[in-house]
Amino acid sequence: MSDARFEDGSPHGPNAPLRLMAQDAGDVPALSALIQDAVFTGGDVTFVPARRRFAVLLTRLRWEDALLAQRDARPYERVKSLLVIENITALRRAGFDPKDSAAVQSLLAISYGARDELGGTLTLTLAGGGAIAMDVETIDITLRDVTRPHRAIAQVLPDHGA
């Protein structure tokens, strides 16, 4: 079996790379579902306070393809994706050291809690109790696949007991 790939030259369809934006609280749960179980290391994370930007290069499980992979009895896929969060006024970390480029982190969810009409807090919840919280003026998140999909090493979908 050859490695998984995006449809040649097709910007649309089930195998097209994701290019999504979240601009309000209602957009965040859909984005969270797509990045659940993505993995990254401290070396994949960049925070630029002067630009008020946080970016992380994720290796994302292609949840949008999982049912088709099961149906077609083919391997699950992962893809490198860039998650960028803008308009950050403060960033806090717990249980995560961005200088540790060897420790693999698993992203469980991204959530938003409104503070007032001037913003709120986006929280990346990590497996093992870690979290990255970002105070933002407005929700401005982009998720963009930056490589072709590849076969996932583990061929069992994560089970969160749902």
C-alpha positions in Angstrom: 0.0 0.0 0.0 1.3 3.4 -0.9 1.5 6.2 1.6 -1.7 8.4 1.9 -1.8 11.6 -0.2 -4.0 14.6 -0.9 -5.9 14.3 -4.2 -3.4 15.6 -6.8 -4.1 19.3 -7.4 -7.6 19.2 -5.9 -8.3 22.0 -3.3 -11.7 20.5 -2.6 -13.1 17.1 -1.6 -12.5 14.7 1.3 -8.8 14.6 0.9 -8.1 18.3 0.5 -5.9 20.0 3.1 -7.8 21.7 5.9 -7.7 25.5 6.0 -10.0 26.7 8.7 -10.6 29.8 10.8 -12.3 30.3 14.1 -13.5 33.9 14.8 -16.1 33.4 17.5 -16.9 31.1 20.4 -19.2 29.0 18.3 -16.3 28.1 16.0 -14.0 26.8 18.7 -15.7 23.3 19.4 -15.5 22.3 15.7 -11.8 23.2 15.6 -11.2 21.4 18.9 -12.7 18.2 17.5 -10.3 18.3 14.5 -7.2 18.8 16.6 -8.1 16.4 19.4 -5.2 13.9 19.9 -2.7 16.0 17.9 0.9 15.7 19.2 3.7 18.2 19.4 6.9 19.0 21.3 8.2 22.1 22.9 10.3 22.6 19.8 7.1 22.9 17.7 5.8 25.9 19.7 6.5 29.6 19.1 5.2 32.5 21.1 6.0 36.0 19.8 4.8 38.5 22.5 5.6 41.5 20.3 3.3 40.2 17.6 0.8 38.8 20.1 1.0 35.4 18.2 1.2 31.8 19.3 1.9 29.1 16.8 2.3 25.3 17.1 3.1 22.7 14.5 0.9 19.8 15.3 0.9 16.2 14.0 -2.9 15.9 13.7 -5.0 12.8 13.6 -7.3 13.2 10.5 -10.5 12.6 12.4 -12.5 13.8 9.3 -11.2 10.7 7.5 -11.4 8.1 10.3 -14.8 6.7 9.4 -13.8 6.3 5.8 -10.5 4.6 6.8 -12.5 2.1 8.9 -15.0 1.5 6.1 -12.3 1.0 3.5 -10.1 -1.1 5.9 -7.1 1.2 5.4 -4.7 2.8 7.8 -5.7 5.9 9.8 -3.8 9.1 8.8 -2.0 12.0 10.4 -1.0 15.3 8.9 1.2 18.2 9.9 -0.9 21.2 10.7 -0.1 24.7 11.8 -2.3 26.2 14.5 -2.0 29.9 14.9 -3.7 32.1 17.6 -3.6 35.9 17.3 -4.4 38.8 19.5 -2.9 37.4 22.7 -2.5 39.7 25.7 -1.1 37.1 28.2 0.0 33.5 28.1 0.3 31.1 31.0 1.6 27.5 31.0 1.1 24.7 33.5 2.6 21.2 33.2 4.3 22.1 30.0 7.9 23.2 29.4 8.4 24.7 26.0 12.2 24.2 26.3 11.7 20.5 26.6 11.9 19.5 22.9 11.9 15.8 23.6 8.7 15.5 25.6 5.8 14.7 23.3 2.6 16.5 24.3 -0.9 15.3 23.3 -3.5 18.0 22.8 -6.9 17.0 24.1 -9.0 20.1 23.4 -9.1 23.8 22.8 -11.8 25.7 24.7 -12.9 29.3 25.1 -14.2 31.1 28.2 -15.5 34.7 27.7 -14.2 37.2 30.2 -16.3 40.2 29.1 -17.1 42.0 25.8 -13.4 42.7 25.4 -12.2 39.1 25.2 -11.6 35.9 27.1 -9.3 33.0 27.5 -8.4 30.2 25.0 -7.1 27.1 26.8 -5.2 24.2 25.1 -5.8 21.2 27.4 -3.0 18.7 27.3 -3.0 15.0 28.4 -1.4 14.5 31.8 -2.9 17.6 33.3 -0.9 20.3 31.4 -2.4 23.4 29.8 -1.6 26.5 27.9 -3.9 29.4 28.6 -4.0 32.6 26.4 -5.9 35.7 27.2 -7.2 37.1 23.9 -8.9 40.3 22.8 -10.8 38.5 20.1 -10.9 35.0 18.8 -8.6 34.7 15.8 -7.5 31.2 15.2 -6.3 29.5 12.0 -5.7 25.8 11.4 -4.0 24.9 8.1 -2.6 21.5 7.0 0.9 22.0 5.7 1.9 18.5 4.5 0.3 15.6 2.8 -1.3 13.0 5.1 0.8 10.0 6.1 -0.1 6.7 7.8 -0.5 7.0 11.5 2.0 4.8 13.4 -0.7 3.6 15.9 -3.6 2.0 14.1 -6.0 2.2 17.0 -8.0 5.4 17.5 -7.6 7.1 20.8 -10.4 6.2 23.3 -11.5 8.9 25.7 -14.3 6.8 27.2 -17.0 8.8 25.5 
